[in-house]
Amino acid sequence: MSDFKLPDIGEGIVECEVVEWRVAQGDAIEEDQPIVEVMTDKALVEITAPEAGVITQLYVAQGQIAKVHAPLYAYQAQGEEGAPVTQEKPETSPVREAETPVELNQTTPASPPSHTTSAHGKVPASPAVRRLVREHGVSLTAIAGSGKNGRVLKEDVLAHVEAQSISSPAVTVSSGADVSGSVSAPRVEPLRGVRAVMAKRMVESATTIPHFHYGEEVDVTELLALRERLKPQVDALGERLTLMPFFMKALALALAEHPILNARLNEAGDELLYYPQCNIGMAVDGKAGLMVPNIKGVEHLTLLEIAREVGRLTAAAREGRVNQADLTGGTISISNIGALGGTYAAPIINAPEAAIVALGKSQWLPRFDDQGVVQRRAIMTITWAGDHRFIDGGTIARFCNTWKGFLEAPETMLLHLS
């Protein structure tokens, strides 16, 4: 029997949360078969089997913390003494026994619905369902699962909550107090994974970097028209063209004229490090929490290449499966709050970068043209945050004007493309 130790995932990570076991004790496994999903402070990582065999023990329960280089599970390699050569499991295996429903052959008091449980005593349910259960403050074991092998689905949780609200008498409660007037205990949820590291880094950024905010309006009417003209060709290639590639390309061109926005202070705070490459990050509200993957070398990419990278990284971030390389090396960031309907925001810098911009939603608003005639224009509010230790108001205003110029007259970007 061999112990599988949690490998070094990189980036100085020393522990991670076990999100979901894909196997149970007694299961036969194949080489490279997904065994478990773990959540680091960067992303969701899938651990696969090093060789074929049989799982003999799971050392870390789902939802608990596993340490790097510590045993994660035990298995017996195929061909070893006592290990089965085929995938078939005996009928009396631990998993089969655990999955056999209890026969009600005697009179028992009414009890919560029974479940098919895994070998480590967990009711089968996805992490999203478990989170929903915690949010509603109900017990997972009290919910009848309609999925395969008694798996609890989202619909089961919602139906259970609705049934509880109907059967429970209505009680008027204010300010979190119960009938007796005492304050009810809050629901406790550990802060782990990406959310934990976000909390830590946002506090560090807000307390160690003096932020300077600068707001502006951008007329994106011509940009929207250009995108509509290009969209059929991009659709024919099976890609999706949003405004983000234009924002990124214009940003890279503006950084070429104002390189200090692509710089950062060294740890001692006595030198500026200027980066020749524009690695532009984009904040994505994903499954595991807020992630900021970045696209490398935007200044050398075409709009179509940027669009492909935006699509790839957005999909990966929403599933919490971003590669470590895509999360490191960023030089400046964009937060698109407008995608969720926001108009204004005061973003916090993604340290150690020097600046970040928050994009609001575009709105059709009346504006005067040069002749004083009112026109219908697409206006977007943007808000910059800069490191005020070496970026002042004039610097970020001039930089923003350059970037804004490319966005309001997008054809001018052609003059600067290599």
N, C-alpha and C positions, 0 to 999 in steps of 0.2 A: 504494500500500500504506500502511495506517495502523497505528500502534501503539496498542493499548488500554492505558492506564495504570491501575494499581490505584487506585480512588477513595478519598477520605477517608471511612472507615467511621464516624468519630466517636469520642467519648470519649477523644481523645488517642492513639488507636492509630496506631502508625507502621509496624508490620510484622505479617505473619500467615503461617501455614503453608499451603502448597498441599496440600489433603487429597486431592482427586480431580479429574482432568480429565474432563469429560464429552465432549470432542471430541478429535480428533487432527489433525495437520497434513494439509491437503488436504480436510478436511471442509467441506461447505457448511453454512451456518448461517442461521437465520431471526432476525428481530428479536425480542428478549426471550427467546430460547432459552437455557436454562441452559448455561453454558460451563464453569464451574469452581466447586468448593466450597473455601473457605478458612476456616481456623480462627483466630479472633482470641483475645485473652485473655478474651473474654466469651462468645462463642458461635460456632456454625458459620454461615457466611454464604455464600449462593449468589449468584454473579456472573452476570449475564445479558448477552446480546449487545446492543450499542447499535443495530445495524442488520444487515440481511442481507448475506451475502457469503461468502467462503471463508477458512478459517484457513490462514495461510501459515507461521507459526512460533510455537512455544511457548517463551517465554524462561525460564520457571522450571519445573524438573522437579518431579514429584510428591514430596512429603515435604520440599521445600526451602522456604526463607523468601523471601517476596516483600515488597518495600518499598512503602509507600504513595507514590503519584505516580511510581513507576518502571514501565517497560513490563512488562506481564504476558504479552501475546501480540500477534502481528501478524496482520492480516487485510486482505483486499482487498474493498472494498465492492462489492455487486452493481451492475453497470452501468459500473464503472470499466474503463478499457482493460486488456485481458488477463484480466478476471474473467468467469467463465461466467455466463450469464443464467439457466440452469436449474440444478436441483439435481444433475444427472447428473455423475459424475466419470469422466474417461478411464480406460481399463483399465490404463494405465501410470502412474497417479498414484502418488505416494510411499506413500500408505497401502496401496494394493493391493499394491505390491511388498513392503512390510514384512509384510503379512498373508499372503503366499503361503508355504505350508510348503516347507521345503527338501526336494527330492527326493533320496532315498537311492539314487542310480544308481551308486554306487561303494562298494567295501568300506571301511568306516570302523570305528575302534575303538568299543566300546560307550560311549555318552554319555548324559547325563541327557535326559529327555523334552523334545522341542522344543515350543515354544509359539507361538501366534499373538501377536505383540507389537504394541504401539502404535508410532506413528511416532517416539516419543521413547524407544524401547527398553525399555519397561516391560512385564512380564508382566501381563496384565489380572487384577486382583483388587481387591476392595473394601478400604477401610481396616481394617475389622474382621478380615478374613482376613490382611492383612499384619501386624496386631498379633499374631494367633495364631501366625503363622510365626515372628515374633521371639521370642515367649514360649517356643516349643519349640526355638529355636536351629537351625532347619533353613533350607535355601536354597529360595527361591520357585521358582527356575529348575529345581530338581530334582523338582518336583511336577507330575504330569500333570493338567492341568485338564480337568474333565468338562463345564464350562459352555459357553455359546455362545462361539464363536471362541476356544476354549481357555481360557476364564476359569476361574481357580482358585477353587473353592468351599471352604467350611469342611469339608465332608465329605472333600474330597480331601486336605486338610492332615492331618486326624485319621487317615485311612487310611494316609497316608505315614508318619506318626509311629509308628503301630502296626506297620507292616511293618518299620520300622527296628528297633523294640524286639525283634521276633521274630528277625530275621536277625542282630542284633548279639549277640556272646557276653556273658553276664552277668558283670559285674565288680563286686565289692564295693568301694564307694568311701565313705569317711567324711570329713566336714568339708570337702567340696569338693576333695579331693585326688585326683590321678590315681594310676595304678599305681606310678609312680616316687616318689610321695610329695610331688610339687610341687603347689601350689595352682593350679587351672585358672583361666583368665581369666574375669572376670564378663561377662555380656552387657550391652552399653551401649545405653541408649535415651535420646535427648535429651528433656529436660523442656520441653515447649512448650505453647502454647495456654492453655486454662483451667487445666490442672494447674500450669503455670508461675506463673500469676498467683496461684493459690490458695496455692502454696508461699510466695510473696513476702508476700502479705497476712496469712497466718497467723503468719509470723515477726514481722511488724510489730505485729500485734495482741497476740501473746503477750508481746512484749518491751517494748511501749510502754504497754499498759493493764494496771494491776494488777487481776487477776481475783479476784472473790469468789464462791465457789460455795455454793449453798443447795439442799438436797434435801428432798423432801416426798413423801408418798403421797396419791393422789387416788382416792376411791371413785367409779368411773364406772358403777356398776351402773344407776342411774336414767338416766344419759345413754345407755347402750346400749339400754335399753328404749324411750326416746323415739325414738331413731333407727330402731328396728325398726317403731315405729308410723307414722313418717313415710315410711319407705322405699318402700312401695307407691305412694304418690302421686308421689314423686320419680321412681321408675322409669317410671311412666306418662308422664312428661314427657320421657323419654329421657335423664335425668341420673343421676349416681351420687352418693349421699350417704355420705360417710365421716364420721369423727369430727372431721376437721380443720376444717370450717366452724364447728362448735360451739366448738372451742378458740379459733379466731380471733375469733369474735363475743364470747365471754366475755372474751378478752384486751382487745379494744377497750373494753368496758364497764369493766374493771378499770383501764385506763389513764386513763379519764375521771376516776376517783377518785384516781389516783396518777400524775399527768402527768410526774413526774420520770423515770419509766421510759421515757417517749417523748421524752426530751431528749438532748442530747449536748453535750460541751464544744467550744468553738471551738478553732481551731488554736493560739491563744496560751495556751489553758488558763486563762483568767481570766474567762470568761463562759459561762453555760449557755444553750443555744438550745432553747426549748420548741416542739415542732411540734404544730400543732392537728390535723393529719391522721394517722391511724393507717395506715401503709403496712407491712403485716405480711409479712415474707419467710418462705419455707419452703425448707429445704435439700432439693435433689433430686439423687440420685445418677444422673446422666445419661450419655449416650453420650460426651460430651466431657469428663466429669469432674464434680466437685461444683459445682452452680449454686444460687444463692439468688434466684430471681425473687420479686417481692413484689406483693401485691394492694393497690391504692391505695384509700384511703378506706373501710376496712372498717367503720368506725362508721356509715356511711350505707347499707351494703348489707344485703340480706336474706340469710338462710341459703342460700336457693336461688341467689341471685346469687353468693355466695361459693363455693358448690359448683361452679358453672359455671367460675368463674375458677380454682379449684384444679385442675379437670380440664384446662382449656386450658393452664395453665402447666406442669403435670406432664408432659403429652404433649410439649409443645414442648421442655422441658428434657431429657427422655430422648432426644430426637432431636438435641439440641444446636442447636436453632433458635429460641432465645428472642430476642424483640425487645430492642433496647438499652434502650428505655423501661421494660421490665418488670424490668430488672436494676439500675436506679438509683432512688434516692429512698427506700429502705427506712428504717424507723425502729426496728424491733425484729424479731427472727427466731425461728422455731421449727424445731427439727431433730427429725424423727420417726424415731429409731433403732429404735423398737419395730416399725416396719414390716418390719425385717430380722431381728427377733428379739432385739434388745438390751434389757437391763433397766436398766442404769445407763450414764451417760456424763458426762464433765466437758467441756462444750462450750467452744469458743473464740469470743469475741464477734466478730461480723461488723462490724469497725470501719468507720465511726465511730459505730456504734450504741452504745447504753448497756447492752443486755442481750440474752441469748438463752436459750431454754429447750430442753432435750432431753427428749423424751417416750419413756419406755420402753414395752415391750409390756404390755398389760393381762393380768392373771393372776387366775384364780379361786382365792381364798385364804380361809381361815377367819378370821372377825373377830367380836368380841363386840359385841352391841348394847347399848342403854342398860340393859337388864334382865339383862345378863350371859349372854345366850343366844348360843351360837355360830351364826353364819350364813355362808352362802356368798356372798362379795362379789367384784366385779371390781375389782381394785386395780391402779393404774398408778403407777409411780415416775417422778417428774419431777425434773430438776436444772436450777436456774437458774445462770447466770453473769452477774455484774453488774460494771460499771466502778466499782471501789472508790475512785476519786478523788472521786466525789460520791454514790455509792449505798452506804449502810452496811447491816449485817445486819438491823437493825430495819426499815428502809425496805422491803427486798426481802421480808422475812417478812410484813409487813402487806399488801403488794401481792399476794403469793402467796396469802394467806388469802382476799382478796377474789376473786381469780380462781378459786380452788378452790371457794369457796362457790357461784359461778355454775355450775360444772361438776357439783358433787355434788347441787345442786337446780336443774336447768336451767330449770324453770318460772319461777324468780325473774327470769330474764332478760327475761321479758315486761313486768315492771314498769318496765324502763329503756329499752325500745324506743320510738323516736319514730314 
